[in-house]
Amino acid sequence: MSIANDIAQELIDTILDFLHDDIPALLASSLVSRKWVPAPRHHIFGRRIVIHHFLPGRRGNRGFMDNATPFLEICRSPLCSLVPSMRNVVLNVNTEHSPAGPVPRMLTDIFDVLAKAPIKKMLFVDHTSSLAAPVFLAQTMGQCLSNVQELSYNALGRIAGDILAIIAAPASLHTLSIYGTHRGSSMDPFALSAAPQPGNRFENLSTLRICLYARQSDALLSWMKADSLRLETLDLTVFHGYHNGWGPVTALNAFLHGESTATLKVLSLSVVYEDDDNDVDEDVRIEAPSDGELDLSALTKLHTLRITSHSVESVCAALASLPPSTLRIFRFDYEHWLYYEDAPCACNGTQMHMFVHAVQTPQLDSLTVFDLRVPDYFDEEGMVWFREQFGKWAEDDRMLLSTTEREWKQDSWEELCEEIFE
């Protein structure tokens, strides 16, 4: 007879109920070593809940096994202590459904369960195909987001049609990340007229990360209204298919001049040279004027500035706008011009002389780290030239100089989870 059978199951359940929030005690207990834990309670030894759900025949590009059904079965078990102990959740799902139809029942059931849990962190990976009609999820999933403090929405295809309502659902967000990195995610502009007013929803937001096509990013920043924010970190990546400038900057400049600038310590701005329109004439990509310059003059608390761009002239204008500040770390990634073969530019290397002059500004005298990364077509002679030009940082080892090759990040599923639940 198994030793486990000598112990009343009610006693085991009582012990587990008492310890279910004390992971170290559970891992050290004989209940674990003797495997007395019923299947519905196995979750208490895990760090996070990961839910995969795909339409029949669609398992995404990673071959995930759909586990939505067993997840719901566990949650419905009388022995289950999963729901009140859930804090970190990964939703890796396909949300496609008929435009005229309701959200699939399986997703509705998942949202209903999550609405009963005290979730603090959620990573929502949306696999909705770019060929599908836009989906609307806010009304169905809004309740399960009410207590979330860290939300990351990653659209691998089309962005949810009511994404603004989704991110406005949590009552007190601390960290918000929105990623739409597929051309299909740029198909629809954000419907600002139909979006709820954010009010004070984001007053506790300290970290905002955005990776969107330029017009979407512009609309999002306009809607969020910086006057209600107290950001410490703003990480902005925009997809922009033109040689000059940053894409639309009116909303961004207004954002940087709102009350949020009183607390902003870290600013990262990256331009990725990809557009949602492949039919733009090559000459237009090169000759189109900038939409405006980036104005950093209000960032008096800025500690770290990271810029990725090919437009050296725009970078120089941005540096010139810096106030006398406490800036300690500056990183500039001199980006490749993606369309060089079809629309070559004449600025490779030549405008770096302008950059050398711009960096001599007094605003950068207090730097402790000056990190410059240039394309690999700068040979050893070019690297020596850089060190000579930036001598006041290179001589006392404050300068980091390296070449970079164009890389596409290939992160594993485990790394993705670790990044949000670190």
N, C-alpha and C positions, 0 to 999 in steps of 0.2 A: 504493500500500500504506500502511495506517495505521502511524504510528510505533509504536503499541502492539504491533503484530505483530512488530516488530523486537526486542522485549524478551521474554526467556523468561518465561512466566507464573510459573514457579517462583521467579524472582528477584523479581517483583512481590509474590508471596505472602509471600516472606521479609521484604521491606521492610515490608509491611503488618502482618505478625505482630509485627515489632520495634516498630512505631510505634503499634499499635492503641490503646494507653492514653494516647498523647501527642497530644491533639486539636490543639493549636496547631501542632505540627510537621506533622501531616497536612494541615491546612488551608493551610499555606504551601507544600506540596510540589507539584511539577509533576505528580505522579500524580493530584492532584485536578483541576488545571486542564485536563489532557488526558483526563480522564474514563477513566482506566485501571482504575478500581475496579470489580470484578465486582459484580453486584447483591447477592449474599449478604453483601457487606461494606459496603453503603451505610449500615448502622446506625451505623457508627463516627463518622459526622459529625453524628449526632443527639444531643439531650440526654437523651432518655428513650425507652422502649419503650411504645407504647400498643397494647393489644390489645382489639379490639371483637368480641364474639361474642353473637349473639342467635338465638333459635329462629326457624325459617323463618316469615317473615311478621311478625316482631316486631323492629323496629329501634329501639325506644325512642322517646322524644318528640323526639329531635334528628336522626333520619334518618341515623345513623352507618352507614357501609359496613362490613359484617362482614369483618375481615381476619385472622381466626384461621387459616384454611386457608393463605394465603400465609406467615403467620408460622411455622407448623409446617414448611412446605416449605423455607423459608430455614434454619431450625434443623437440618434434616436434610441440607442440602447439604454436600458434603465441603469446600467452600471457606469455610464459615461460621465466623466468629470471634465471632458474636453472644453465644453463651451465656456464655463466660467473661468477657465485658466488660459484661454487664448489671448495672447498679446501681440504676436507678430504673425502676419499672414501674407502669403504670396498667392495671388490669383493669376494663374497662367491659363487664359481661357480664350475661346473663340466665341464672340458674341453675336454672330450673324443670325439674322432672322428676317422674315418677310417684312417689308416696309409697312404693310397694312396689319401685320400680326403682332401678337404680344411677344415680350421677351421669352425665350424658351423656358419651359417649366423647370428644368434642371437648374438653370441659373437663378431663377426666382427662389427655388428652395434653398440654394446656397446662400443667397443674400438674406433670406429670412433667418437662417441659422446664425450667420455672422452678426445680424442686428442684435442678437441676444448676448453677444460676447463683448467684453471690455477691450476691444482692439485698440492698440496704440500706434502700431506701424503697419502699413499696407503697401505692398508692391503689386500693382495691377498691370499685368502684361497682356495687352489686347491684340489678339491675332486676327482681328477682322480683316478680311481681304480688301485690298484697294479696289477690287472689282465689284464689291458688294455695295448695297445702299447704306448710307450712314445710319448708325444705330443710336438709340436714345435710351439711356440707362439710369438717369438721375432719379426719376420717380421710383424706380424699382430698388435701386441700391442705396438710396440716400440715407436710410436709417442705419445701415451697417457702417456708415462713415462718420456718424455723429461724434464719436469719442476719439477718432483718429487724430494723432498729433504729427505723424510723419507719413506723408502720402507721396507715392511715386507712380505716375501714370506713364506707361511706355507703349505707344502705338506702333506695332510692327507693320501695320497696313494703314487702314483708314482711321482717323481720329473720331471718337464718339461725337455725334452731332450736338450733344448738350454738355460738352466737356466743361464749360464754364459753370454750369449748375452743379456738376459733379464736384469740382474743386471748391465750390462754395458751401458744400454740405457739411463738412466738419466744423464744429463750433469753435475749436481753438487749435489751429494748425501751427506747428513750430517750424516744420520743414516741408517744402513743396517742390516736387520735381515733375516736369512735363517734357516728354520726349516724343517727337514725331519725326523720325529720320528716314522715312520712305517717301518717294515722290507721291505715292497715293495719299499720304497724310496731308498733302497740301491742296487736295482737290476742292475743299470747301473752306471759305473764309469763316472765321468765328462770327456767329450771329449775335452781335452786341445788343441789338434792339430787343431780342427775345431773352437775353440773359438776365438773371436776377441781379439786383444791385448788391455788391459785396458788403456794403456798410462797414461794420467793424470786424468782419469775419477774419481779417488777416492782421489784426492789431498785435498778435503774439508771434507773428511769423518772423523768424530770424534768418532763415536760409531759403533762397529762391533759386532754383536751377531750371533753365529753359533751353530747349534745343528744338527749334522750329524754323519753318520757312519765314523769311523776313516779314511778310505782310501779316502772318499770324502772330508773330512775336510782338509786332507793333500794336496790333489790336488787343492782345492780352495785357500788355503794360498799360495801355490807355484805360482798359476796363478796371484794372486793379487799383488805380489811383494811389500814388505814392504817399499822399498826405495822411493816410490811415495806417502806414507801415512803420516798423522800427527794425528794418533789415540790418543784419551784420554782414551777410554774404550774399552777393548777387553774381551768379554764374550764367552767362548768356552766350549761347551759340546760335548763330543765324546762318541759314542757307541763302546765298546771294550770288547771282550769276553774272555780276558786272564787275569790271576791273576797278572802278573808282568807288571810294566811300565804304559805308557800313550797311547800306540798305536804308530803309526809312528810319530816321533818328528823332523825329519830332516827339513822339511819345517817350522814347528813351531819355531824351534830354529833359523833358518835363518830369519824368520819373526821378532822374538824378538830382533834380532841383526841388523835389518835394521834401516833406519832413523826414522821409526815410534816410536822407543823407546825413542826418545828425548822428546816426549810429553806424553807418556803413563803413566797414573796416576792410573788406576783401571784395574786389571787383575783378571779374574775369570776362573778357569779351573776345569771342572767336568768330571769324568769318570763314565759312566753308563755301568754296566756290562751286556751288551746284545750284541750278535753278529748276523751278517747276515748269519751265517753258523751254523745250529743246529747239524751238523754231526761231529763236532770236538770231538776227544777223550778226556775224562775227564782228563787223565794224562797229555795230551798236554796243556790243559787249565792252569794247575797248574805249569808245569815245563818249558813251553816255556820261553826263556829268554826275557828280556825287549828289545824293539827296540832302547833304548837309554835313557839317562837322560835328564831331562828338565834343560835348562841353563838360569838362570835369571840374569846373571852377568851384562847385559847391561842396566837393568832397574833402572837407577839412579834417576828417578823422581817418582817412584812408591809410591803411597800413601795407596792403599788398595789392599790386596791380599786375594783371597778366593779360597780354594782348597777343592775338594770333591774327595776322593779316598779311596780304601781299601789297596793299596800298601804303607804301612808306610815307607818302605825302600826308595821308589821312592820320597816320600814327603820329607824325611830327606835330600836326595841328592839335591833336588831342593832348600830347605832352605839354605843349605850350600853354594849354588852358589850365593845367594843374595849379592849385593854390599852394602857397607855402604851407607844407603839410608835414605829417609824421611818416611819410612813405618810407618803408624800410626794404621792401622786396619788390623788384620790378623784373618781369620776365616778358621778353618779346620773341615770339616765334614768327620768323619771316616765312610766310606760307608760300607754297607753290601756286602759280597761276594755272588753274586746271585746264584752261582752254588754250594754252600756249601754242600748240601745234596748228590749230585752226585760226586763232586770233593772237598772234605773237605781240608782245609788248617790248618796249625798249628800256624798261626800268631795271632789269636784272643787274644788280650790282651798282649801277650808276647812281641810283637814288640813296644808296647807303651812305654816301657822303653827306646828304641832307640829314639823315638820321644821326650820324656822328655829331653834327653841329647841334641838333635838337636836344640830344642827351646831355649836353654841357650846361643845361639849365640849372639854376640854384635849387630848384625844387627836388632834384635828385641827388644833391650832395650828401644827404644823410643816409643813403642806401647802405644796407649791410649785405645785400645780395643783389647783383646785377646779372641776370641769367639771359644770355643771348643764344638763340638757336637758329641756324641758317641752313638753307638747302645744301645738299652734298656736292653741288657743282662749285662751291667755294673750296678750292684746293688748299694745300698747306700754306702756300704763299698768301692766300687770302686770309687765312686764320691768323697768320703772323701780323698782317696789316691791321686786323681788328684789335689785336692785343696792343699794338702800338697806339692806335687811336683812342683806346679806352684805358690808357695807362694808369690813371689815378685809381681805378678799381682793380685792374689786373695786378698792380705792384703789391698790394696788400691782401691779395687773395679774396677780394670781394666779388670777383667776376667769375662766372661760369660760362664757358664758350664751347659749343658743340655743334656738329652738323646733324641734321635729321633727315631721314628718308620718309617718303610718304607711306604711312602705315594705316591700315584699317584694323581697329581693335577687334580681336577675336576673343571675347571673354567667355568663360565657361559658365554653365548654369550655377555652379557652386560659388564662383567668384561674384556673380550677380547678386546672389543671396547674401554673401558676406558683406558686400558693399553697402547694402541698405540696412543690414542688421548687425553692423559691427559694434 
